[in-house]
Amino acid sequence: MKILFTIAAFVCISVSALAQVKEFNINGETFYGTKAIPDALLGEYLYEKTKEPIVFVDKGEMKGKFQVHDVPAYPASFWVQTDAKGVVQMEKSTVNNNYQVILILEYGSNGESGWKGNKKGTYDRIQAAVAYSMGYAIILGERFKAL
């Protein structure tokens, strides 16, 4: 039953992703993304499960947050990476329901100047995993959100 649910969820994500594909140029390479971020990835992530720096993934424009070490959090917009047709690029486990995707994030202004605020208006790609077997969604291998 879990497998059928996972397949149905993936199909829904893929179909909804087709409607809104955005093209990004990040470090000279072209990528595509959609706001159809899987619900399991939405929410607040804490470094080592307990502290800053944080990530808050949200579908709204500049409604999320991304905090670099030792810097105040940037407002951020998030997309999940797709191919040019809008199909979410997802690596699925062959032994359980775990999966990995790449999130694309755009940094807003965190109100800082110099190196503490220089990411405004730039984009990054970050790895995100949903590890049902561990009970966590994980970003960058260090920021955790309980599922």
C-alpha positions as CSV (number, residue, x, y, z in Angstrom):
1,M,0.0,0.0,0.0
2,K,2.9,2.4,0.8
3,I,4.3,1.8,-2.6
4,L,1.0,2.7,-4.3
5,F,0.8,5.9,-2.2
6,T,4.3,6.9,-3.1
7,I,3.8,6.3,-6.8
8,A,0.5,8.3,-6.7
9,A,2.2,11.1,-4.8
10,F,5.1,11.2,-7.4
11,V,2.6,11.3,-10.3
12,C,0.7,14.2,-8.7
13,I,4.0,16.0,-8.1
14,S,5.1,15.4,-11.7
15,V,1.8,16.5,-13.2
16,S,1.6,19.7,-11.1
17,A,5.2,20.5,-11.9
18,L,4.4,20.5,-15.6
19,A,2.3,23.6,-15.1
20,Q,4.9,26.0,-13.7
21,V,8.5,25.5,-14.8
22,K,11.0,28.2,-14.2
23,E,14.5,28.3,-15.9
24,F,17.5,29.2,-13.8
25,N,21.1,30.1,-14.7
26,I,23.3,29.1,-11.8
27,N,27.1,29.3,-12.1
28,G,26.8,29.3,-15.9
29,E,24.6,26.2,-16.1
30,T,20.9,25.9,-16.9
31,F,18.5,24.3,-14.4
32,Y,14.7,24.1,-14.1
33,G,12.4,24.1,-11.1
34,T,8.9,24.3,-9.9
35,K,7.1,25.4,-6.7
36,A,5.5,21.9,-6.5
37,I,7.8,21.0,-3.5
38,P,6.8,17.8,-1.8
39,D,4.9,18.5,1.4
40,A,7.4,16.3,3.4
41,L,10.1,18.9,2.7
42,L,8.2,21.9,3.9
43,G,8.9,23.3,7.3
44,E,11.8,24.3,9.6
45,Y,15.2,22.5,9.7
46,L,17.6,22.9,12.6
47,Y,21.4,22.4,12.4
48,E,22.3,19.1,14.1
49,K,18.5,18.8,15.0
50,T,18.8,21.5,17.8
51,K,20.2,24.9,16.8
52,E,21.0,27.5,14.1
53,P,21.7,27.9,11.3
54,I,18.2,27.1,10.2
55,V,16.4,26.5,6.9
56,F,12.7,27.1,6.5
57,V,11.3,25.7,3.3
58,D,8.1,27.3,2.1
59,K,6.4,27.6,-1.4
60,G,5.7,31.4,-1.2
61,E,7.9,34.1,-2.6
62,M,10.5,35.0,0.0
63,K,8.5,33.2,2.6
64,G,11.2,30.7,3.4
65,K,14.6,31.3,5.1
66,F,18.1,30.1,4.6
67,Q,20.8,30.8,7.1
68,V,24.5,30.5,6.3
69,H,26.8,29.7,9.3
70,D,27.5,32.8,11.4
71,V,25.1,35.0,9.3
72,P,21.6,36.2,10.0
73,A,19.0,34.2,8.0
74,Y,18.2,35.3,4.4
75,P,14.6,35.4,3.3
76,A,14.4,32.8,0.5
77,S,12.3,31.4,-2.3
78,F,12.5,27.7,-3.0
79,W,11.8,25.5,-6.0
80,V,12.4,21.8,-6.5
81,Q,14.6,20.9,-9.5
82,T,12.9,19.4,-12.6
83,D,13.9,18.6,-16.1
84,A,12.9,21.1,-18.9
85,K,9.5,19.5,-19.1
86,G,8.7,20.0,-15.4
87,V,9.3,16.4,-14.2
88,V,10.7,16.5,-10.7
89,Q,14.2,15.0,-10.7
90,M,14.0,12.6,-7.8
91,E,16.3,9.7,-6.7
92,K,14.3,7.1,-5.0
93,S,15.6,4.3,-2.8
94,T,15.3,0.8,-4.0
95,V,14.7,-0.6,-0.5
96,N,12.3,1.9,1.1
97,N,10.3,5.1,0.5
98,N,13.3,7.4,1.1
99,Y,14.1,9.9,-1.7
100,Q,16.4,12.8,-2.6
101,V,15.8,15.9,-4.6
102,I,17.7,19.2,-5.3
103,L,16.1,22.4,-4.1
104,I,16.9,25.6,-5.8
105,L,16.9,28.7,-3.6
106,E,16.9,32.4,-4.2
107,Y,18.3,34.6,-1.5
108,G,16.6,37.8,-0.5
109,S,18.1,40.6,1.6
110,N,18.9,39.8,5.2
111,G,19.6,43.4,6.0
112,E,23.4,42.9,6.3
113,S,26.2,44.5,4.3
114,G,29.5,43.1,3.2
115,W,30.1,39.4,3.2
116,K,27.2,38.8,5.7
117,G,24.7,40.1,3.1
118,N,26.3,39.4,-0.3
119,K,24.1,36.5,-1.3
120,K,21.0,38.7,-2.0
121,G,19.7,38.1,-5.5
122,T,21.8,35.0,-6.1
123,Y,20.7,31.3,-6.4
124,D,22.0,28.1,-5.0
125,R,21.2,24.4,-5.4
126,I,21.1,22.3,-2.2
127,Q,20.5,18.6,-1.6
128,A,17.4,17.6,0.3
129,A,16.4,14.1,1.4
130,V,13.3,12.6,2.9
131,A,14.5,9.7,5.1
132,Y,11.3,8.0,6.3
133,S,13.5,5.2,7.6
134,M,15.2,7.7,10.0
135,G,12.1,9.8,10.7
136,Y,13.6,13.0,9.3
137,A,13.8,15.3,6.2
138,I,17.4,16.4,5.9
139,I,19.0,19.4,4.1
140,L,22.7,19.5,3.3
141,G,23.2,16.5,5.4
142,E,23.3,18.6,8.6
143,R,19.9,20.3,9.0
144,F,17.0,18.1,10.2
145,K,13.2,18.3,10.4
146,A,11.2,15.5,12.1
147,L,8.7,13.9,9.8
